[in-house]
């Protein structure tokens, strides 16, 4: 599409002519089949063999949509390249478009036991639901639009709920209705001025005193433990691949032939331990960001701040 002469002609149109530019680019996309609908049509012929046995037509359409969005970001200049899913890495999430076929979540009625199951390809997977959580109870009272299956790495293969490869699985449900708001999370009615810095947030509410706080001040990363794990991984990598280092301990330059790196079981275990520490740190940081959001919303619902990256 980009090598077409009409593409350069469309780019040459002045940006003030928004309607003409949009129509020219839209005609080029349809001509070359670079649309979401065209990918949905192409996925029908790609569903063959073992893929058709595991991926239904609706799931294939959601995967085609993901592929189109990734490629469209490259087309619009918002990304440099497309990251392909290798056979070894695979997908870490898959979702449906509705909850009546294929991958779907079924919830029993209260008089039947309130159990939930994920149904997919003839498998009936029971879900562990925390009915003591008021947010969960509020959400499951609404209609389920579609389900998403997530795969997340556990700390080890022996961790609670992990499979033979050391992964845990959970289901995300997309529901109708409005989100639950706990009574302790109040919402103010005034105007709040905010100034974001690299690591600080200054707040000036319409009513009350101004404040300056540091993002995630309670976060305490264990840098010493992570550094020890990194050194251990480097020693294990060097011991397993001595031919990839020169006499000074530097990695040899890659020529036309790509170097192969062997990964021992102990190296993979150490890497998993380091990933677990990083994952817990990210979860704690995300939780502290949520606390900051609640603090800002308690001051007012109209927030004024400059547009930054």
Steps between C-alpha positions, in 0.01 A plus 500: 500500500786736584675430168187598307530837327156593632641477855752774429229706332281468809791604722559805281151634572511788752388415850242776486300280256415239763202356314691448175801345678281261699310392188825441306657289773175310555477413130860374505432278803199343332686454173787310664285317756657672798188518716376318805213347303741373234710326767184343644429361154858378451501317834240257366752335267774506766295293744617159381644189663571512872426875517136439404475232772601745775395845374135561415392751237411771753832463684680516166330834428626647829853385415465657155392825664810494722720447195332786312541741793869416534564546129289816486719659769800444273307646206411813697854547630410423863724190507816396318435130449263214567593252769415152377389221732747213479402138539690476829362818657147468370211708631462611859135601455205416278149642505161452340255751350189365673407258774272256320748293298862388508692635799228593751442527874192345657383597849251292693190648654515575878261215578726257311825584681652816343781302332667632185656307212698592191387301197736459207542221242304251706698574818319613814743685725374593850577853619593604852275795591543712813140574593620695808635773270235769452649605165471143365143466627402831341650405165351150477151641548525651150484340158825349371588641156806284431787323677877527471741221599837616639821305553741633763833351617515373857803514729576132431345179367422402860308819575134478601278478192789469251502248215788280386664795322470736798209713373178610666174574319224745581187626331410863447134577443379805308166597654219745441415775747703748702804412715462454872617785722574427863353741758848588630596639157326838503482732199540873546305767314758773459772583248854370542811633329773243450859527384673175405875462526732207425455365853275749681140619494397848615130549584320830556133439590234770488427431865788395724876523512742435216721194521809354335547123512745253354366220284507160673688628805412179688656283229812323626667308218747237619776611267765294679311172454425575134865588438612172657262307277629684194860410587398138560328489160812642335723235661262221395482634146880516475542150639256356248631692196879540531545503121301825472757701702854606412810478722409831668151381591323712238224367277635419157374714215232337294585448136278354235438196721276561799631387836306234685453528875435198719283553805538257789220406736666690783530808280129483414414460870711805590342702220155405625590612854618837369186538286285428808668780695452741210136396459425556870669839484288599198181386674587705810574804283166463321319476834667819625397676178142399577526649849626826349203509260256462790674783689471733201134408438420575865604861440282560192364352180624776266878469460699756301853413385723564203524254215824308535645172374 
